[in-house]
Amino acid sequence: MEPDIELRNKKIERYYRLHSSIYDWTRWSFLFGREELLNRIPELPPNPRILEIGCGTGTNLTNLEYLFPDALIYGMDLSGDMIRQARTKVDKSRQITLVNGAYGDNKFNFEPFNLILLSYSLSMLGSQAEQIMKQVHRDLTSDGYVAVVDFSDTRFSWFQRWMKLNHVAIDGQLTSLLNRLFIPRLTQHKKAYLGLWRYLLFIGRRRPSADI
Ligand SMILES: C[S@@+](CC[C@H](N)C(=O)[O-])C[C@H]1O[C@@H](n2cnc3c(N)ncnc32)[C@H](O)[C@@H]1O
């Protein structure tokens, strides 16, 4: 792994050492659109393979368990503290695999997934975002979907700076990156707090490799 990416991941890991224990009490007030995105995922083939990259404390994993009762679900996060929180939540009787590691560091060789979800993790990937989305493209089945909910843009530079301190890029770049690799099925920008920022809901089908 490149040294600057390793350093970034270490900073994120350290950040969540404290935040993992207060995460669920605090994040409901600004991580909007998570449930809505999951409710808009199209029908998947039987026994679909689903991965959430940056699954955090597992909020989406428990909703995915409910929405796709026959799915094989994977949650991956670079923070061991977040994975520990997720482990307390997921249904022990289901086949949910939790992986503690950084997606994109080539250590993991997954079978292709029918759906890959990134919920407020893409904006944390910084300069790695494009490389990671290309990896997502490779890790999907040819008819697979990506689903993304994340901070999109803001008119306020002070807010952008504040989010950067929290390891989040809110720079309006996500939609064009996603459109290059996936055929959009849902693209929606929604206002949060009367327009302090907008967040993005995106669902797209994998573009054929020859087209990108
Ligand atoms: C804002 S949290 C979102 C958690 C969860 N998806 C949710 O919606 O509540 C972002 C998560 O992404 C994880 N993360 C950041 N970069 C990652 C990477 N390269 N691989 C795996 N997880 C990553 C962080 O550790 C953190 O738990």
PDBQT file of the ligand as one rigid body, heavy atoms in Angstrom, charges set to zero:
ROOT
HETATM    1  C1  LIG A 301     -19.001   7.448   7.867  1.00  0.00    +0.000 C 
HETATM    2  S1  LIG A 301     -18.669   5.757   8.167  1.00  0.00    +0.000 S 
HETATM    3  C2  LIG A 301     -20.100   4.991   7.420  1.00  0.00    +0.000 C 
HETATM    4  C3  LIG A 301     -20.479   3.690   8.100  1.00  0.00    +0.000 C 
HETATM    5  C4  LIG A 301     -21.725   3.014   7.535  1.00  0.00    +0.000 C 
HETATM    6  N1  LIG A 301     -21.558   2.670   6.145  1.00  0.00    +0.000 N 
HETATM    7  C5  LIG A 301     -22.942   3.878   7.723  1.00  0.00    +0.000 C 
HETATM    8  O1  LIG A 301     -23.570   4.273   6.735  1.00  0.00    +0.000 OA
HETATM    9  O2  LIG A 301     -23.283   4.146   8.889  1.00  0.00    +0.000 OA
HETATM   10  C6  LIG A 301     -17.387   5.368   7.013  1.00  0.00    +0.000 C 
HETATM   11  C7  LIG A 301     -16.731   4.029   7.290  1.00  0.00    +0.000 C 
HETATM   12  O3  LIG A 301     -15.879   3.709   6.187  1.00  0.00    +0.000 OA
HETATM   13  C8  LIG A 301     -14.731   3.063   6.700  1.00  0.00    +0.000 C 
HETATM   14  N2  LIG A 301     -13.674   3.112   5.672  1.00  0.00    +0.000 N 
HETATM   15  C9  LIG A 301     -13.028   4.212   5.191  1.00  0.00    +0.000 A 
HETATM   16  N3  LIG A 301     -12.150   3.843   4.233  1.00  0.00    +0.000 NA
HETATM   17  C10 LIG A 301     -12.249   2.490   4.095  1.00  0.00    +0.000 A 
HETATM   18  C11 LIG A 301     -11.596   1.514   3.268  1.00  0.00    +0.000 A 
HETATM   19  N4  LIG A 301     -10.649   1.836   2.369  1.00  0.00    +0.000 N 
HETATM   20  N5  LIG A 301     -11.939   0.216   3.413  1.00  0.00    +0.000 NA
HETATM   21  C12 LIG A 301     -12.876  -0.170   4.301  1.00  0.00    +0.000 A 
HETATM   22  N6  LIG A 301     -13.516   0.721   5.121  1.00  0.00    +0.000 NA
HETATM   23  C13 LIG A 301     -13.215   2.017   5.016  1.00  0.00    +0.000 A 
HETATM   24  C14 LIG A 301     -14.428   3.826   7.990  1.00  0.00    +0.000 C 
HETATM   25  O4  LIG A 301     -13.617   3.090   8.871  1.00  0.00    +0.000 OA
HETATM   26  C15 LIG A 301     -15.850   4.031   8.533  1.00  0.00    +0.000 C 
HETATM   27  O5  LIG A 301     -16.262   2.998   9.394  1.00  0.00    +0.000 OA
ENDROOT
TORSDOF 0
